[in-house]
Amino acid sequence: MIDTGSAVLGFSMNDDLDDIKKATQNKICLLGNLNAVDMINWDAKKIQNEVKNIIRKAGEGGGLILSDSHGEIPWQVPEEVLLEIAESVAQFGSYPLARV
């Protein structure tokens, strides 16, 4: 994928994020990997854990866009969930990254 000249690589929650980050470090930006379907049932603690986990695994050195991995977020996902994701990214995803 890197050899195609692409700027961004989308990945899903089923992909091994540690392996992807190691293979792509400083070569391509990563886009993902929140499970938008599962977000329907998320509470604040689950959101914070998901965001922290992704940032911990792929945020170091930049090159990460936190996003859903399906391409769209279902209407059934409450607005509060999306706002909490944004707040968690602001809290845990500002550089320099804190150990989360």
N, C-alpha and C positions, 0 to 999 in steps of 0.2 A: 504494500500500500504506500509506503513512504516513497518508493521509487517512481510512483505515478506523478509526483509533484503535488499531491493533495495537501491541503493545509490542515484539515481536520479529520479525525478518525472517530466515528461513532462506535460505541460499544454498549453491550447490554449488561444487565445485572447477573447474567449467567456466565459472563466472561471472567477470567481470572485477572483482576485488576492489578495485582502485583506484577504478574508476568507482562501484561500490556505496558505498564509504565516503564519497566526495565527495558523492554524492547524498543520503545519509542522515545525515550528521554531526549529532550532537546531536538527532536527531529520532526515531530508533528503534534498538533494540539489534540487533546482527547475531549470527547463530548459524551457525557452520560453520567451516571448510570442508575438513575432513580427509577424504581418500578412504579410507573404511573397508575397501573391497574390496582396495585396493592395500596396506593396512597389513599384510596377511599376509606380505609380502616385505620389510618395512622393517627396517633395522638402526639402530643408535644415531645414526649420522651423518645418515641420511635423516630420521629423526624430528626431530632438532635443526634441520635445514635447513627442514623443512616448518613446524614451530612458529615458528621465527624469521621466516620469510617472511610468514606470516599475521599475526603480531603487528606486524611492521614496516609492513605495508600497512594494517592495520585497528585496531591497538591504541591508537594515539594518541588521547587524549581520552576513552578508555573506550568503553563501548558494544559490547563484543565478548565473546561467549561462544564459546570454542574448543570445537568439537564435530565429530563426524562429519557428513557431509552426506547420508547415506542414511536416517537414522532408527534404524539398528541396526548393531551391530558384529558381524560374523560370528564364530562359535565358533572358526574357524580362526586368528583373530588371537591370537598368543601373549600371555599375561599380561605378559611382559617388555616388550612393545611398549607396552602401555597404561601400565605403570608409568614407562617412559621418557618417554612423552608428558607425564605428570603432572610428572615431574621437570623436563622442559624448560620447561613452562609456569611452574613455580615459579621457575626460573632466569631466564627471559627475559621473563616476563609480569608481574613485580612493578612497581608504580608507585613512583616515576617510572620510566618505561621507559628503559632504556639503549639506546644506538644499537646495533642488532644487524644 
